[in-house]
């Protein structure tokens, strides 16, 4: 198949990954190419040059309009609209068999609905109002949607999912995340260093339990790091930097437990699955899809109960390492994920080609030429998602 894969453009689709969405698009593009598909990656122009890239923006927008400064402003809103309007024109006339949309922008699903383009839109975050409206207006037999967990299905469609909505769990390459027979007694935390990921809770628990802990990840919020993380660092709690995939897998694999501390409705928890593949049990805050994804490979605590989190850590340390690995092998492999997507690609193509009865849709307005860039916020339609 000739596939257009649209990525989120806040960061480049290149290692070291800033978050799970960037990792997802990168691994998906490689896996689809490995299966013989012709893939064009619609992404920031500074993404990995190994791919055939159609730039949505010249470079990822964090370099021009940092999210923390421009979220919910017309400046960022209109800049993204301009890039995605041009991308939609290329998608419309590009001759693609199917489009996989990971962008979080409202234009692509509306384009698919309006022009009968076979599309699978993956929803990697909880719903925010602008995209939520676009999703609800854009479902069609050829315009399908995926979420990464049953919990996310409930978040997006609390009244019950439509037939166009499906769960496809994220998957990882097990060759990159190898089972290690034994840990060294330490804990590890990995992810974006930001308030909603709450690594400070991992550090505080490690200090209470006198447990060695290493934190890995991009410092997204420097003020938060300086105020809440740096004072906790020392000989037993350290920051290991932002490490690429292979070395990061080695660092995680030698530890004995992952501390997973989301303070938001985490849609999946890719780092938990990566650690589980290395054999690490997980002590997790019971938020979002954490319990659904981690299952018997971990122990859980409410986000506001430090004593319960300490108990979860102690109990999780006793889980044998083959149990987390086996759960990943059952549910969260890259092959399983890509196979699920391929099935939906075929379904969308067949639905577009079928001579089905006409489908009635609510009115839709798709602007392919956005207005001039404004210099201030103020529109109710300007709502960017939380950082992925």
C-alpha positions in Angstrom: 0.0 0.0 0.0 1.0 3.6 -0.5 0.5 5.1 3.0 0.7 8.7 4.2 1.6 8.8 7.9 0.8 12.1 9.5 2.7 12.8 12.8 2.5 15.3 15.5 4.8 18.3 14.8 5.7 19.6 18.2 8.9 17.6 18.1 10.9 15.9 15.4 10.1 12.3 14.6 13.6 11.2 15.4 15.5 9.7 18.4 16.0 10.5 21.1 12.3 10.8 21.4 10.7 13.6 23.3 7.7 11.4 24.1 5.6 8.4 23.3 3.9 9.9 20.3 7.2 10.6 18.5 8.4 7.1 19.3 5.1 5.7 18.0 5.2 7.4 14.6 8.9 6.6 14.1 8.5 2.9 14.9 5.3 2.7 12.9 6.9 4.2 9.8 9.8 1.8 10.0 7.6 -1.2 10.6 5.3 -0.4 7.7 8.3 0.0 5.4 9.6 -3.3 6.7 6.4 -4.9 5.6 6.8 -3.6 2.1 4.6 -0.5 2.2 5.5 2.8 0.5 5.4 5.3 3.4 5.5 9.1 3.2 5.9 10.7 6.6 4.1 14.0 7.0 6.0 15.6 9.9 8.3 18.4 10.9 11.0 18.9 8.3 13.8 18.2 10.8 12.6 14.7 11.4 14.7 11.6 10.7 16.0 11.8 7.1 15.8 8.0 6.7 12.1 8.6 5.9 10.5 10.1 2.8 9.3 13.3 4.5 6.7 15.7 3.4 7.2 18.7 5.8 4.1 20.0 7.5 6.3 22.7 9.0 9.9 23.5 8.1 11.0 22.4 11.6 9.2 21.3 14.8 7.2 24.1 16.2 8.7 24.0 19.7 11.8 25.8 18.2 9.6 28.7 17.0 6.6 28.8 19.3 7.4 26.9 22.5 4.3 25.1 23.8 4.6 26.4 27.3 4.6 30.0 26.0 2.1 29.8 23.2 -0.5 27.2 24.1 -4.0 28.4 23.5 -2.9 31.4 21.5 -3.8 32.3 17.9 -0.1 32.6 17.1 0.5 28.9 17.5 -3.1 27.9 16.4 -2.8 29.7 13.1 0.8 28.6 12.5 -0.4 25.0 12.8 -3.5 25.6 10.7 -1.3 27.0 7.9 1.0 23.9 7.9 -1.9 21.4 8.0 -3.9 23.2 5.4 -1.0 22.7 2.9 -0.6 19.2 4.1 -4.3 18.5 3.5 -3.9 19.6 -0.1 -1.0 17.2 -0.6 -3.0 14.4 1.0 -6.1 15.1 -1.1 -4.1 15.0 -4.4 -1.3 12.6 -3.4 -2.8 9.4 -4.6 -2.4 7.5 -1.3 -4.2 4.3 -0.7 -4.7 5.1 2.9 -3.8 7.8 5.5 -2.8 7.1 9.1 -3.3 10.3 11.1 -1.3 10.7 14.3 -1.4 14.5 14.2 -3.9 15.6 16.8 -5.0 18.3 14.4 -8.7 18.7 13.4 -8.2 19.1 9.7 -7.2 15.5 8.6 -10.3 13.6 9.9 -12.6 16.3 8.5 -10.8 16.0 5.2 -11.3 12.2 5.2 -15.0 12.5 5.9 -15.6 15.2 3.3 -13.6 13.7 0.5 -14.0 9.9 1.2 -10.3 9.4 1.9 -9.6 6.1 3.6 -8.1 7.2 7.0 -7.3 5.7 10.4 -6.9 8.4 13.0 -5.1 7.4 16.2 -6.1 9.3 19.3 -3.1 9.2 21.7 -4.4 11.6 24.4 -7.6 12.3 26.4 -10.1 14.4 24.4 -9.8 18.1 24.1 -12.7 20.1 22.8 -11.6 21.1 19.3 -10.4 17.7 18.3 -13.2 16.0 20.1 -15.7 17.9 17.9 -13.8 17.0 14.7 -13.7 13.3 15.7 -17.4 13.2 16.4 -18.2 15.0 13.1 -15.8 12.9 11.0 -16.6 9.3 11.7 -17.5 7.4 8.5 -17.1 3.8 7.3 -13.9 4.9 5.6 -12.8 7.3 8.4 -11.9 5.1 11.4 -10.4 5.9 14.8 -8.2 4.0 17.3 -7.3 4.5 20.9 -4.6 2.8 22.9 -6.8 1.4 25.7 -10.3 0.6 26.7 -10.0 3.4 29.3 -9.4 5.8 26.4 -12.4 4.5 24.5 -14.6 5.5 27.5 -13.0 8.9 27.7 -13.6 9.7 24.0 -17.1 8.1 23.8 -18.6 7.9 27.4 -22.0 7.2 25.8 -20.5 4.1 24.0 -18.2 3.9 21.1 -19.4 4.0 17.5 -18.6 1.2 15.1 -15.7 3.3 13.6 -13.8 3.3 17.0 -11.3 0.5 17.9 -8.7 -0.3 20.5 -5.2 -0.9 19.1 -2.6 -1.2 21.9 0.8 0.4 21.3 3.5 -2.1 20.6 7.3 -2.2 20.9 10.2 -4.0 19.2 11.1 -6.8 21.6 14.6 -7.0 20.1 15.3 -3.5 21.4 14.0 -4.2 24.9 15.5 -7.5 26.0 14.7 -9.5 29.1 17.4 -9.2 31.8 17.4 -12.1 34.2 18.2 -10.0 37.3 18.1 -6.4 38.5 20.7 -4.6 40.6 18.3 -3.6 43.3 17.7 0.0 42.1 14.6 1.8 40.8 14.3 3.7 37.5 11.9 6.4 36.2 11.8 7.5 32.6 9.7 10.1 30.6 9.3 13.8 30.0 10.3 15.7 33.2 7.1 17.7 33.7 4.6 18.2 36.5 2.0 15.9 35.0 4.5 13.1 34.8 5.5 13.8 38.5 9.0 12.3 38.8 9.3 14.2 42.1 6.9 11.6 43.5 9.2 8.8 42.5 12.2 10.6 44.0 10.4 11.3 47.3 9.3 7.6 47.5 12.9 6.5 46.8 14.2 8.7 49.5 11.6 7.4 52.0 12.6 3.8 51.2 16.3 4.4 50.9 16.0 3.0 47.3 18.6 4.0 44.7 16.8 5.7 41.8 17.8 7.1 38.4 15.6 9.5 36.5 15.9 9.6 32.7 14.2 12.0 30.3 14.0 15.4 28.6 13.7 18.3 31.0 10.6 19.9 29.5 9.9 22.2 32.5 13.1 23.6 33.8 11.5 25.6 36.6 9.8 22.4 37.8 13.0 20.4 37.7 14.9 23.1 39.6 12.3 23.5 42.3 11.0 19.9 42.7 13.7 17.5 41.4 17.1 19.1 41.9 16.8 19.4 45.7 16.2 15.6 45.9 19.2 14.6 43.9 22.3 13.1 45.6 24.3 10.0 45.7 21.3 7.6 45.7 18.9 9.7 43.6 20.4 10.9 40.3 19.4 12.4 37.0 20.8 10.3 34.1 20.0 12.7 31.3 18.0 12.2 28.1 19.2 8.9 26.7 18.6 7.3 23.3 16.8 4.0 22.7 19.5 1.4 22.9 21.5 2.8 25.8 18.2 3.7 27.6 17.1 0.0 27.3 20.4 -1.0 28.9 19.9 1.5 31.7 16.3 0.4 32.4 17.1 -3.3 32.0 19.7 -3.3 34.8 17.2 -1.9 37.4 14.8 -3.9 39.5 11.7 -1.8 39.3 10.1 1.0 37.3 8.3 3.8 39.2 5.4 5.1 37.1 3.9 8.3 38.4 1.4 10.0 36.1 -0.8 12.7 37.5 -3.0 12.8 34.5 -5.2 10.3 32.7 -2.3 8.5 31.0 -3.8 7.0 27.8 -1.3 4.1 27.7 2.1 4.3 29.3 4.7 3.3 26.8 7.6 3.5 29.2 5.9 1.0 31.5 5.7 -1.5 28.6 9.3 -0.9 27.6 10.4 -1.6 31.2 8.2 -4.6 31.5 9.8 -6.1 28.4 13.1 -5.9 30.2 11.6 -7.8 33.1 10.9 -4.9 35.4 7.8 -5.0 37.6 6.1 -1.6 37.9 4.9 0.4 40.9 2.3 2.8 39.5 -0.1 5.5 40.5 -3.5 4.3 39.5 -4.3 6.9 36.9 -5.7 6.6 33.4 -5.0 3.2 31.7 -2.1 2.3 34.1 -3.9 -0.7 35.7 -5.3 -1.9 32.4 -1.8 -1.9 30.7 0.4 -3.1 33.6 -2.0 -5.7 35.0 -0.3 -8.5 37.0 3.1 -7.0 36.2 2.7 -4.3 38.9 1.2 -2.9 42.0 -0.9 0.3 42.3 -1.6 3.2 44.6 -3.8 6.3 44.6 -2.0 9.4 43.5 -2.5 11.2 46.8 -1.3 8.4 49.2 2.5 8.3 49.7 2.3 5.4 52.2 0.3 3.3 49.7 2.8 4.1 47.0 5.6 2.9 49.3 3.7 -0.3 49.8 3.2 -0.7 46.1 6.9 -0.4 45.5 7.8 -3.0 48.2 5.2 -5.4 46.9 6.1 -5.0 43.2 9.7 -5.7 43.9 8.6 -9.3 44.7 7.1 -9.9 41.2 9.3 -12.3 39.2 10.8 -10.8 36.1 9.3 -13.3 33.6 5.8 -12.1 34.5 6.2 -8.5 33.1 8.0 -9.8 30.0 5.3 -12.4 29.3 2.5 -9.7 29.5 4.3 -7.6 26.8 4.8 -10.7 24.6 1.1 -11.4 24.8 -0.3 -7.9 24.2 2.2 -5.2 23.3 4.4 -6.3 20.4 5.1 -4.1 17.4 3.9 -6.9 15.1 0.6 -7.1 16.9 0.1 -3.3 16.7 1.0 -3.0 13.0 -1.1 -6.0 12.1 -4.1 -4.3 13.8 -3.5 -1.2 11.9 -3.2 -3.0 8.6 -6.6 -4.7 9.2 -8.1 -1.3 9.7 -6.4 0.2 6.6 -8.0 -2.5 4.5 -11.4 -2.0 6.2 -11.3 1.7 5.4 -10.3 1.1 1.8 -13.0 -1.4 1.3 -15.6 0.8 2.9 -14.6 3.7 0.6 -14.9 1.5 -2.4 -18.2 -0.1 -1.4 -21.4 1.0 -3.0 -23.0 1.6 0.3 -26.1 3.7 0.9 -25.5 7.4 1.2 -24.3 8.5 4.7 -25.8 11.6 6.2 -23.4 13.8 8.1 -23.7 17.1 10.0 -22.5 20.2 8.2 -18.8 20.6 8.2 -16.5 23.5 7.4 -12.9 22.7 6.4 -10.8 25.7 5.8 -7.8 24.9 3.6 -6.7 28.5 3.6 -6.3 29.7 7.2 -6.6 33.4 8.2 -3.6 35.7 8.8 -1.6 35.0 11.9 -3.1 36.9 14.9 -1.0 38.2 17.7 -3.1 37.4 20.7 -5.3 34.7 22.2 -9.0 34.8 22.6 -10.9 32.3 20.4 -12.9 29.5 22.1 -11.6 27.2 19.3 -8.0 27.6 20.4 -7.3 24.6 22.6 -4.1 22.6 22.2 -3.8 19.3 23.9 -1.7 18.7 27.0 1.9 17.7 26.2 2.1 14.1 25.0 
